[in-house]
Amino acid sequence: MNYVELVTRAAYRTTAADVQKLRDAGWRDEQIAEAVYVTALFAFFNRVADAFGVPPQNYLITGKLTP
């Protein structure tokens, strides 16, 4: 989660050492790439939704996964 937070907040600050820590913890390169892709896509979609003024859906508060 620390790596995902770093990617979210300041992807340009990630280093090879950060990735190596994940490998040392047992992550495969494919898993690391997937974590980066998912994090980037969430950031992208959130920014697009914000730019178009899409209101929050509050699914967690309502306990519903769909409207």
MDAnalysis code that builds the backbone (N, CA, C; Angstrom):
import MDAnalysis as mda
import numpy as np

u = mda.Universe.empty(201, n_residues=67, atom_resindex=np.repeat(np.arange(67), 3), trajectory=True)
u.add_TopologyAttr("name", ["N", "CA", "C"] * 67)
u.add_TopologyAttr("resid", np.arange(1, 68))
u.add_TopologyAttr("resname", ["MET", "ASN", "TYR", "VAL", "GLU", "LEU", "VAL", "THR", "ARG", "ALA", "ALA", "TYR", "ARG", "THR", "THR", "ALA", "ALA", "ASP", "VAL", "GLN", "LYS", "LEU", "ARG", "ASP", "ALA", "GLY", "TRP", "ARG", "ASP", "GLU", "GLN", "ILE", "ALA", "GLU", "ALA", "VAL", "TYR", "VAL", "THR", "ALA", "LEU", "PHE", "ALA", "PHE", "PHE", "ASN", "ARG", "VAL", "ALA", "ASP", "ALA", "PHE", "GLY", "VAL", "PRO", "PRO", "GLN", "ASN", "TYR", "LEU", "ILE", "THR", "GLY", "LYS", "LEU", "THR", "PRO"])
u.atoms.positions = np.array([
    [0.820, -1.196, 0.000],
    [0.000, 0.000, 0.000],
    [0.868, 1.266, 0.000],
    [2.020, 1.192, 0.608],
    [2.902, 2.367, 0.591],
    [3.312, 2.720, -0.835],
    [3.572, 1.685, -1.636],
    [3.973, 1.932, -3.015],
    [2.825, 2.550, -3.808],
    [1.616, 2.023, -3.625],
    [0.450, 2.559, -4.321],
    [0.210, 4.010, -3.916],
    [0.379, 4.309, -2.635],
    [0.216, 5.699, -2.198],
    [1.261, 6.595, -2.861],
    [2.494, 6.104, -2.943],
    [3.550, 6.878, -3.599],
    [3.207, 7.114, -5.073],
    [2.732, 6.081, -5.750],
    [2.343, 6.236, -7.161],
    [1.210, 7.253, -7.284],
    [0.256, 7.193, -6.351],
    [-0.889, 8.103, -6.388],
    [-0.467, 9.547, -6.161],
    [0.358, 9.757, -5.180],
    [0.713, 11.125, -4.781],
    [1.842, 11.732, -5.608],
    [2.806, 10.916, -5.993],
    [3.978, 11.460, -6.690],
    [4.683, 10.348, -7.465],
    [4.061, 9.883, -8.524],
    [4.618, 8.771, -9.301],
    [6.045, 9.055, -9.769],
    [6.332, 10.298, -10.048],
    [7.670, 10.666, -10.522],
    [8.753, 10.422, -9.479],
    [8.359, 10.205, -8.233],
    [9.332, 9.949, -7.169],
    [9.623, 8.454, -6.954],
    [8.929, 7.592, -7.670],
    [9.197, 6.165, -7.485],
    [10.588, 5.834, -8.018],
    [11.209, 4.873, -7.388],
    [12.564, 4.487, -7.773],
    [12.634, 2.979, -7.982],
    [13.731, 2.546, -8.554],
    [13.971, 1.111, -8.716],
    [14.011, 0.432, -7.344],
    [14.503, 1.136, -6.341],
    [14.558, 0.571, -4.986],
    [13.149, 0.315, -4.444],
    [12.202, 1.178, -4.764],
    [10.812, 0.970, -4.342],
    [10.256, -0.318, -4.943],
    [10.523, -0.529, -6.214],
    [10.053, -1.727, -6.901],
    [10.767, -2.955, -6.335],
    [12.029, -2.828, -6.045],
    [12.786, -3.953, -5.498],
    [12.228, -4.381, -4.143],
    [11.765, -3.448, -3.341],
    [11.150, -3.796, -2.053],
    [9.937, -4.697, -2.262],
    [9.164, -4.407, -3.298],
    [8.009, -5.252, -3.605],
    [8.455, -6.634, -4.047],
    [9.475, -6.691, -4.884],
    [10.006, -7.989, -5.314],
    [10.508, -8.783, -4.116],
    [11.208, -8.102, -3.224],
    [11.736, -8.768, -2.025],
    [10.610, -9.300, -1.141],
    [9.444, -8.664, -1.208],
    [8.280, -9.099, -0.430],
    [7.507, -10.205, -1.153],
    [7.990, -10.611, -2.336],
    [7.374, -11.721, -3.046],
    [6.498, -11.348, -4.228],
    [6.426, -10.069, -4.545],
    [5.611, -9.634, -5.687],
    [6.347, -9.945, -6.986],
    [5.596, -10.427, -7.963],
    [6.151, -10.623, -9.307],
    [6.003, -9.321, -10.091],
    [6.803, -9.179, -11.141],
    [6.746, -7.956, -11.949],
    [5.352, -7.722, -12.526],
    [4.665, -8.804, -12.917],
    [3.312, -8.665, -13.453],
    [2.361, -8.094, -12.402],
    [2.526, -8.490, -11.158],
    [1.669, -7.978, -10.083],
    [1.967, -6.508, -9.801],
    [3.225, -6.156, -9.843],
    [3.616, -4.758, -9.629],
    [3.034, -3.886, -10.748],
    [3.159, -4.359, -11.980],
    [2.612, -3.608, -13.115],
    [1.105, -3.456, -12.970],
    [0.425, -4.522, -12.581],
    [-1.033, -4.436, -12.422],
    [-1.417, -3.434, -11.344],
    [-0.673, -3.407, -10.245],
    [-0.951, -2.429, -9.184],
    [-0.800, -1.008, -9.706],
    [0.217, -0.775, -10.519],
    [0.424, 0.553, -11.101],
    [-0.703, 0.889, -12.075],
    [-1.091, -0.067, -12.917],
    [-2.160, 0.182, -13.888],
    [-3.480, 0.506, -13.188],
    [-3.832, -0.272, -12.186],
    [-5.092, -0.043, -11.474],
    [-5.070, 1.313, -10.774],
    [-3.961, 1.633, -10.139],
    [-3.832, 2.917, -9.456],
    [-3.957, 4.072, -10.449],
    [-3.286, 3.956, -11.574],
    [-3.337, 5.011, -12.592],
    [-4.736, 5.156, -13.181],
    [-5.406, 4.037, -13.432],
    [-6.752, 4.112, -13.991],
    [-7.741, 4.750, -13.021],
    [-7.644, 4.399, -11.747],
    [-8.520, 5.044, -10.766],
    [-8.284, 6.544, -10.744],
    [-7.015, 6.952, -10.759],
    [-6.707, 8.380, -10.757],
    [-7.267, 9.046, -12.010],
    [-7.101, 8.399, -13.154],
    [-7.604, 8.939, -14.414],
    [-9.117, 9.125, -14.364],
    [-9.837, 8.067, -13.996],
    [-11.299, 8.152, -13.993],
    [-11.813, 9.151, -12.960],
    [-11.149, 9.230, -11.817],
    [-11.550, 10.223, -10.819],
    [-11.357, 11.636, -11.337],
    [-10.268, 11.881, -12.032],
    [-10.018, 13.216, -12.569],
    [-11.016, 13.571, -13.674],
    [-11.332, 12.604, -14.524],
    [-12.323, 12.842, -15.574],
    [-13.679, 13.144, -14.945],
    [-14.081, 12.338, -13.959],
    [-15.363, 12.561, -13.289],
    [-15.388, 13.927, -12.615],
    [-14.295, 14.297, -11.955],
    [-14.229, 15.608, -11.314],
    [-14.326, 16.731, -12.346],
    [-13.630, 16.568, -13.464],
    [-13.627, 17.607, -14.502],
    [-15.010, 17.820, -15.100],
    [-15.805, 16.747, -15.183],
    [-17.147, 16.857, -15.732],
    [-18.202, 17.073, -14.659],
    [-17.774, 17.205, -13.415],
    [-18.707, 17.496, -12.345],
    [-19.611, 16.340, -11.945],
    [-19.152, 15.115, -12.160],
    [-19.950, 13.954, -11.765],
    [-19.981, 13.891, -10.236],
    [-21.175, 13.903, -9.643],
    [-21.246, 13.899, -8.178],
    [-20.847, 12.534, -7.608],
    [-20.340, 12.513, -6.381],
    [-20.003, 11.238, -5.744],
    [-21.244, 10.359, -5.637],
    [-21.067, 9.064, -5.788],
    [-22.195, 8.137, -5.755],
    [-22.476, 7.598, -4.349],
    [-21.532, 7.727, -3.436],
    [-21.694, 7.307, -2.036],
    [-22.126, 5.858, -1.876],
    [-21.608, 4.988, -2.706],
    [-21.975, 3.575, -2.627],
    [-21.630, 2.961, -1.268],
    [-20.513, 3.343, -0.700],
    [-20.135, 2.768, 0.592],
    [-21.081, 3.208, 1.702],
    [-21.526, 4.437, 1.640],
    [-22.432, 4.953, 2.675],
    [-23.808, 4.295, 2.567],
    [-24.295, 4.133, 1.349],
    [-25.626, 3.566, 1.152],
    [-25.636, 2.046, 1.244],
    [-24.470, 1.416, 1.140],
    [-24.389, -0.037, 1.183],
    [-24.807, -0.703, -0.110],
    [-24.941, 0.075, -1.179],
    [-25.329, -0.463, -2.473],
    [-24.142, -0.367, -3.431],
    [-24.001, -1.370, -4.267],
    [-22.950, -1.325, -5.263],
    [-23.429, -0.738, -6.579],
    [-24.736, -0.626, -6.733],
    [-25.298, -0.012, -7.938],
    [-26.408, 0.926, -7.519],
    [-26.742, 1.901, -8.356],
    [-27.801, 2.853, -7.990],
    [-29.162, 2.178, -7.813],
])
